[in-house]
Amino acid sequence: MFFKMTKEKISILIPAFNEEDKILLTIKETINVFDKIDYDYEIVIIDDGSIDGTYKIVQENLNFFSGRVKIERYKPNAGKGCAIKYGFDFVSGDYVLFLDADLDLHPSQIINFLKLMEDNKADLVMGSKRHKDSIVNYPNSRKFISNGYYLLIKILFGLPVKDTQTGFKLFRYEALKNSISRIIVKRYAFDLELLVVLHKLGYKIIEGPIYLKPTRAYYNRIGLKAVYDTLIDTLAIFYRLKIKRFYD
């Protein structure tokens, strides 16, 4: 008797907010990459309360994507963390890739991440701007804030990573399933809380090099409210971890 071996499947989870100018290109580039690797795949887009034509544009083009793409939405805008947590209910892969909708991090980097995951038996391979082999086009203002945040995270949490915020992350499904339900943060520090929970649960986390090429002028600007909210969320995670023992 012969058994047909099925390919492992990757779910590409893309949160999107007001991405009508970029979303179709992102989908096409992602399909071009994944059509060339030996995995089944699906692309799950979560419209995070967009007020432009993001949802409509994707819906109108679904027939061109051979059933590979689906889109879900909610309103109002609630943040990237909320979008990813919401979107997890719609994935069905053995692996889940977080991919930003703006192509600052090209999906072709998945090839190296899959190799890193297999070679290191990792549960999460996450992109890191601070990796020695990373190539980043990164404004000095962002570098300054990123370095400061890294030091804060190192002091408070002692995580085995140097960059928590890069949007390109590859998970084994079970690791993500067992951690994402515990996440409370909806916006800026969502990535940090997810890493804290994964580390607490004993999953293996490694970092991989990335090629980061910001495509928008506003990437250079960081609002004071975003910095403040990130700090508050970070301290709240520390409180839940060390004082309240919420993640135990």
C-alpha positions in Angstrom: 0.0 0.0 0.0 1.3 3.5 -0.9 0.6 6.6 1.1 0.6 10.0 -0.4 2.8 12.4 1.5 1.2 15.8 2.0 3.2 18.9 2.0 3.5 20.9 5.2 1.5 24.1 5.1 2.5 27.7 5.9 -0.2 30.3 6.8 1.0 33.8 6.0 -0.8 36.2 8.4 -0.9 39.8 7.2 -2.4 42.6 9.3 -3.4 45.5 7.1 -4.5 49.1 8.0 -5.2 51.5 5.1 -3.0 49.6 2.6 -5.0 50.1 -0.6 -1.9 51.3 -2.4 0.3 48.3 -1.4 -1.9 45.3 -0.6 -2.2 43.8 -4.1 1.5 44.1 -4.7 2.2 42.5 -1.3 -0.1 39.6 -2.2 1.4 39.1 -5.6 5.0 39.2 -4.3 4.1 36.7 -1.6 2.5 34.3 -4.1 5.5 34.5 -6.4 7.7 33.5 -3.5 5.6 30.7 -2.1 4.8 29.2 -5.5 8.5 28.3 -5.8 9.0 26.5 -2.5 8.0 23.0 -1.5 5.2 23.9 0.9 1.5 24.3 0.7 0.4 27.8 1.8 -2.5 30.2 2.4 -2.5 34.0 2.8 -4.8 35.4 5.5 -5.3 39.1 5.5 -6.9 40.9 8.4 -8.2 44.3 7.7 -7.7 46.2 11.0 -10.5 48.7 10.6 -9.2 50.4 7.4 -11.1 53.5 6.3 -9.8 53.3 2.7 -10.4 50.7 0.0 -8.1 47.9 1.4 -10.9 45.4 2.0 -12.7 46.1 -1.2 -9.6 45.9 -3.4 -8.7 42.4 -2.0 -12.3 41.2 -2.3 -12.6 42.2 -5.9 -9.4 40.3 -6.8 -9.9 37.1 -4.8 -10.8 35.1 -7.9 -7.3 35.9 -9.4 -5.5 34.2 -6.5 -6.6 30.6 -7.0 -8.1 30.2 -3.6 -4.8 31.0 -1.9 -6.0 34.3 -0.3 -8.8 35.1 2.2 -9.5 38.4 3.9 -11.4 39.1 7.2 -12.1 42.4 8.8 -13.5 44.2 11.8 -14.1 47.8 12.8 -12.9 50.1 14.3 -9.1 50.0 14.1 -7.7 48.2 17.1 -4.0 47.7 16.5 -1.7 45.1 14.9 -1.7 42.8 18.0 -5.5 42.7 17.9 -5.5 41.9 14.2 -3.0 39.0 14.5 -4.9 37.5 17.5 -8.1 37.8 15.6 -6.6 36.4 12.4 -5.2 33.3 14.2 -8.6 31.8 14.3 -8.6 31.7 10.5 -5.2 30.0 9.9 -4.7 26.2 9.2 -1.0 25.8 8.6 1.7 23.8 10.3 3.6 27.1 10.5 2.5 30.7 10.8 4.4 33.6 9.3 3.7 37.2 10.5 4.3 39.5 7.5 3.8 43.2 7.4 1.6 44.5 4.5 4.0 47.2 3.3 6.8 45.0 1.9 9.5 46.7 4.0 10.4 43.1 4.7 10.2 41.0 1.5 8.5 37.6 1.9 11.5 36.0 0.0 13.3 35.9 3.4 11.1 33.0 4.4 13.5 30.6 2.6 16.3 31.3 5.1 13.9 31.3 8.0 12.6 27.9 7.2 16.2 26.6 7.1 17.0 28.2 10.4 14.0 26.7 12.0 14.8 23.2 10.8 18.6 23.4 11.5 18.0 24.8 15.1 14.8 22.9 15.9 13.4 26.2 16.8 9.7 27.0 17.6 10.1 30.7 16.5 12.5 32.3 14.1 12.2 36.0 14.3 13.7 38.7 12.2 16.2 41.0 14.0 17.6 44.3 13.0 20.4 43.8 15.4 21.6 40.5 13.9 25.2 40.7 12.7 24.1 39.7 9.1 21.1 42.0 8.8 21.0 44.8 6.3 18.9 47.7 7.4 18.1 51.0 6.0 17.2 52.5 9.3 16.9 56.2 10.3 19.1 57.4 13.2 16.1 58.5 15.2 14.6 55.0 15.0 18.0 53.4 15.9 18.2 55.6 19.0 14.8 54.6 20.2 15.3 51.0 19.3 18.6 50.8 21.2 17.0 52.3 24.3 14.1 50.0 24.1 16.4 47.0 23.8 18.3 48.0 26.9 15.0 48.3 28.8 13.8 44.9 27.6 17.1 43.3 28.5 16.9 44.7 32.1 13.2 43.9 32.7 12.9 40.5 31.0 16.2 39.0 30.1 14.8 37.5 26.9 17.3 35.7 24.6 16.7 38.1 21.8 18.0 41.6 20.8 15.0 42.9 18.8 11.4 42.2 19.7 9.6 44.5 17.2 10.5 43.4 13.7 7.4 42.2 12.0 8.8 39.1 10.2 8.3 36.1 12.5 7.9 32.4 11.7 6.2 30.2 14.3 5.4 26.5 14.6 1.6 26.4 14.8 1.5 24.7 18.2 3.8 27.2 19.9 1.7 30.1 18.7 -1.5 28.3 19.6 -0.4 27.7 23.2 0.8 31.3 23.7 -1.5 33.7 21.8 -4.6 33.2 23.9 -2.7 34.7 26.9 -1.9 37.9 25.1 -3.6 41.1 26.3 -1.7 43.9 24.6 -3.4 45.0 21.3 -0.9 47.5 19.9 2.7 48.5 20.2 4.1 46.0 22.7 2.1 43.0 21.4 5.3 41.4 20.0 7.1 41.7 23.3 4.2 40.1 25.3 4.1 37.2 22.8 7.8 36.6 23.2 7.6 36.8 27.0 4.8 34.2 27.0 6.7 31.9 24.6 9.9 32.2 26.7 7.9 31.5 29.8 6.5 28.4 28.3 9.9 27.1 27.4 9.8 27.4 23.6 13.0 27.8 21.6 13.4 31.3 20.1 16.1 32.3 17.7 16.8 35.3 15.6 17.5 35.5 11.9 19.0 38.2 9.7 16.8 40.4 7.7 16.9 42.9 4.8 14.9 45.9 5.8 14.1 48.6 3.3 11.5 51.1 4.5 9.3 52.3 1.7 7.5 55.2 3.3 8.6 58.6 4.4 6.6 58.4 7.7 8.8 55.5 8.8 11.3 58.2 10.0 8.7 59.7 12.4 7.7 58.2 15.7 4.9 60.0 17.6 5.4 60.7 21.3 2.1 58.9 22.0 3.3 55.7 20.4 6.5 55.9 22.5 4.5 56.6 25.7 1.9 53.8 25.0 4.7 51.3 24.3 6.4 52.1 27.6 3.1 51.8 29.5 2.3 48.4 27.8 5.9 47.2 28.5 5.6 48.0 32.2 2.2 46.4 32.3 3.7 43.2 30.9 6.5 43.3 33.5 3.8 43.7 36.2 1.8 40.7 34.9 5.0 38.6 34.6 6.8 39.4 37.8 4.2 40.6 40.2 0.9 39.2 39.3 2.3 35.9 37.8 -0.4 36.1 35.2 1.6 33.9 32.7 2.3 31.1 35.1 
